[in-house]
Amino acid sequence: GVLVLMGAADPSDLHDTFYQEPNFAYLTGWHEPGAALLLTPKDEVLFLPPRVANRETYNGRTTGADEKYAPEKTGFDRVLPRGELEAQFVRAMESAEAIYALGGDSQARDLARLAPLHERRDAADPIARFRLRKSAAEIALIRKATEATVAAHRAAWRRMKPGLFEYQIAATMLGTYLELGCERSAYTPIVASGPNSVVLHYSANQRRIESGDLVLMDVGGEYAGYATDVTRTVPAGGKFTPRQREIYDIVLAAQKAAIAAVKPGMTLLGDSSTSLRKIAMDYIDTHGKDLHGAPLGKYFVHGLGHFVGLEVHDPGSFDARLEPGMVITIEPGIYLAEENLGVRIEDTLLVTAAGAEVLSSALPKEAEEIEKLVGK
């Protein structure tokens, strides 16, 4: 078959930044807008758009296909103008059986109309299977992102005190991992205090932190295109209340149980003995009660984790068997809206042949250790 992928275009709004389509970035390593990729069993060609002086005035210089250093800079032996893509595609289809493209790519669909008798196949699943298992180079970049993110959480703990706004804590964390080499956030930072801690993807970060609050910080940086994902929940004033400590310890024990069970062959979801979520859920549902005496399992309302890579939620089936080289998160949580009390603890892990390595293990999560560090 023939694979056609279209890279992302320049952003059309000042609120957006250029973000390369992840599958395109994975196969090409190219981070300029408007490119296209054509892969055949015998050839790989990168197509670059023409340079436009007015656009470069606003967005910066780009690389032209006709520049003599283009092959060296891109890593592709064949670099052609974007305008030649159609002709090259038609020529490639003469000896191909199928067209592979991303299902939602309208440009690729238009191109496929030039070969109406060929079968069309979605490229997303085959590429995702490659992306699931990380190379040593990819793992090294995720480590860098995680190290910077751990430093950001520690910086937030030192600054933490009642009276600050959530966005001030977010700013401290963002500044820290940018200083340490991350280009941007892997996702919008979540700094959720008090009642906001029970909102799973709260990201407004506008509330003033009050005495007695728990502050849930789900924040991660992105290093050279690779993400990480780390969450800790800490007391704003440096000391858990008895009820906060009770819920915190239950979530932590559930997370430890799931992490201890990570190994090849396990799954993130499901109801069988191989399900990591079931292990965490069983612990939560048999420890502690809500204000009405009911078990706490119903307050664990999301999955236990996800795959991590070029995207913080990297593609992959949650019921897939884990394999060495996969990078995942383990993140149980309990969210008691009636008590304005939400706790989530999340680490990023590398699945190994023998079990797992917690990449974010340098960030403490025992309640006593947190109390020693918050506000200090």
N, C-alpha and C positions, 0 to 999 in steps of 0.2 A: 504493500500500500504506500500511499503518499501522505505525509503529515504536513498540514498547514496551520501555523499559529501566527496570530497577530499580536504584536506588542501593544502596550497602552499608548494612548495619544497624550499630547500635552494637556494639562488641566485647563479647563475653560473659565475657571473662577479663581480669584485671589485667595479664597478660603481653602482651596485645595492645593496639595503638592503632588508632584509626579510620583506615581507608585506603579512600578512595573507589574504587569500581569504575572502572578507567581509561577505558573507553569512555563511561561516564556522565559522568565528569569532563571528557572531551574535548568532549562535545556540550553540556554545561550549565555547566561551571565552578562547580558547586555542591558544597560540601564539608560539608554537614550530613547526618547519617544518616537513613535511612528514606524518602528521597524517591523519586519515580517520574517518568518522562518519557513523554509521548504526543506523537508527531509524525505529522501528516497532511500531505497536499500543501497544505493551506490554513491549518493551525493548529499551534501548539506550546504545550503545556500542561505546567507543572511542578506536581506534586502533593506536598504536604508533610504529614507525619504530625502528629497532634495533640500539643500540648505536654502533658507529664506532669510534674507538680510534683516527685514523688519521684525521677524519673529525672534531672531537671534539677539536683536537689540533689547528685547524684553526678557527673554528666557535663557540667553547664553548660547555660546557657540556649540554647534553640533558637528557630527562627522559625516562627510560626504562619501558615497560609494566610490567615487573616482579618485579619492586622495590616495597617494601611494602607500601611506602607512595604515590604511583601513584594515587590511588583513591582519597585520600584526596587532593592531589595537583591539580588534574584535575577537581574534582567535579563530576566525573562519578563513579558509583558503579562498573561498569564493564569496565575494561581496559585490552585489549588483544593485543598481538603482531600483527603488521601489516600483517604478513604472514598468519594469520588465517582469514583475511577478506573474502577471497573467499569461504571458507567452511561455515562460518557464514551466508554469503549472500545466498548461495544455500539453507541452512536450513530455513532461513526466508522466502524465496520465495515459499516454499511449501504451505503456508497458506495465501499468498498475492495475490491480483488481479493486482497490477500495480507497476512499478518501477518509483520512482521520482529521478531525477538527474538534474544537471545543463546542459543545452543544449550543451555547448562548452567543457564539461569535457570528454576528450578522455579516461581517465582511467575508468570512470564510464560507458562509452559506451562499453568498452571491457568487463567489468564485466557483463553488461546487456546481453551479448551474451550467458551467461550461463543460461539464462531464456528466450529463444526465443519466447515462447508462451505468455508471459506477456506483457501487454500494457506498453509503455514507455511514461512518462509525464515529462514535464519540471518543475523543482522545483522553478525556478526563480520567477515566478509570485506569487505563494502562499507565499513564504518567503518575497517577497517585500511588500505584503499587511500587514504582521506583522511589517516590518521595518518602514512603513510609519508613524505609530502612536508611539510616543516615550514614554517610561516609565519615571517615576520621576527620576530614576537613570540616564537614558540616557540624560535627559534634564539638570541634574546637571553637567554632563561632558561637554555638549555643552556650558553651561554657563562658565565653567572654561576656555575652549578654547577661547571663545569670550572675556572674561575679559583680558586674556593674549594678545590677538590680538589687542584689543583697546589700551593697554599699548604700544604695538609695533608701532602702528600708531602715537601715541603721541610722542614717542621717535624719530621717523623719522621726524616729523614736527619740533621738537626742533633742529635737526641737519641740516635741509634742508637749502641749499643756492646754488646759482649758482657756478659752478666750480667743484662741486663734481660729481662723476660718479654714474649712476643709481645703480650699484652693491654695492656701499658704503652705500646707503640708504637701499638696500635690506639686507645687512649684519647687519645693526643696528636693523632692524626689526626682523630678524631671531634670533639674539642674545638675544633680549628682551623676545620673547615668549618662547625660550628654557630655559632661566633663570627662568621663571615663571612656569615651569612644563610641557610645551608641549614637546613631544618626537621628533617632526619633523614638517615640513610644511604640511598643508593639501593639498597643490598643489604648483607647482613651483611659487615663488613670481613674480609678475608683477609690475615692477617699470618703467613706460613708460612716458618719458618726451618729450615735443614738438611734433615733427612729429610721434613719436612712440605712442602717446596717442590715435591715431585713429586706432591702430592695436589691435584687441580685446584680443587676447591671446599672446601678445608680452611678451617674457620672457628672451631675450638675456641679457638685463640689462647692456649694454656695452657703452651707449652713455654718453658723458659729458653733464650735465645739464647746460643750458644757461639762462642768464637773460631774463626775459619775458616769459619763458616756463610755461606751466601748467605741473604738474607731477601727473599722475594717478597711484595710488598705490592700487592694488588688491592683498591683502596679508592676509593669515589666517594660524593659527597654528592648530595642532591636539593634543588633550589632551586625554590620555588613549584610543586612537583609534577613538575618535569622533572629527569631523571637525567643522569649522566655516568658514564664507566667508564675508569679509568686504572690501569695496572699498571707498576711498575718493580721490578727485581731488583737489590739492592745488596749489597756485602760488609759483614758486620757490623763488621768491624774496620777498614774503610776501604780495603782493598786486595784486589783479586782475586788468587787464585792463578793460575798459568799455565793450568791446565785450566779453571777457572771463566771466565777471560777468553776462552779459545778458544771455549767454548760460547756465552758471552754475545755475542761478536762475530758468530758465525754467525746467531744469532736476530736481532740488530739488523740485519744486512745483509739478511736475508730480509724483515724488516718494511719496510725502506727500499725494497726492490725492489717490494713489493706496493703501498706507498703511492704510489710514483712512477707506478704503472700505474692508479691509481684515476681513473675518468672515467665519464661517462654511457655506458651500454651494457655495462659490465663486470658481472660477477656475483661474489658472495662464494664460491660453491661451484662444483663441476663439474670436468670434465677437459678442457675446450676451451681455446682460446687466450684466451678472455674471462674465464677463471676467475682471480681474484686468489689463491685458495688454492693453485692449481696453481703459480703463480709463486713463492710462498713455499716450497711443498713442494719444487719442483725445486731451489731454492737449497740448502735444508737437506740434501736427499738427495745433493748433489754436493759438500758441504763437510764435512770432519771425519768421524771414525769413533767407534764405541763402543769399549769395552775389548777387544772381540773382533774388531775390524777391520771391523765391519759399518757400512753407511751409517746416518745418523742420522734419516732420514725416518720410520721406524717409531715414533720417539719424539715425533713431532708428532701428537698423538692426538686433537685436537679441531678444530673449524672455525676459520677464520681470523678471523671476526668476526660481528657481529650488528647489527641496527638498534637505535637508542637514541631514547628520547623520554619519554613519560609513564611508561614502564617501562624498566628498564635493558636488558631483552631485549624490545624493542618488537616487536609482530607484524609479520610480513613474510616472504615466501618467500625462502630463501637463494639460489635460482636466478633470482630476479627481476633484470631489468636495472636497474642503478643509474640514477637520474635526479637532476638538480639539486634541491637542497632536502632530500635524504635525509641522515640522520645515521647513521653507522656506526662500528664499531670495527675496527681492524686489530691482531690480537694473536697472532702466531705464538709457539710455545713448544717447548722440548725438555725432556723429563723423564726423567732417567737414574736410576732407582730404585737401581740397583746402586752408584751413586756418591753417593747422597744429594744429587743436584744437579739442581735444576729452575730453568729460566729462562723467564720470559714477559715480553714487553714489549708494552704496549697503549696505544694512543692513540685518542681520539675525534675523528672527522673529519666535516666537512661536505662533501658532494659538490657541486661547482660545475659550471657549464657548461664550464669549461676543464680541470677536474681535481678537486682537493680542497684544502681548507684544514684543516690539523691544529689543532684547537681547543686541544689540550693541549700545543702546541709549546713553551710557556714552561718546561716541565719537562725538564731535560737528560736525555739518554740515552746520550751517548758515555761510554765507560768512564772515560776520563781525567777528564771533568767530574764524574762521580759520585764518583770517588776524592777529588777536591778538596773535595767538599761533605759527605760522610758523616762524622759525628762532629765537625764543625767549627761 
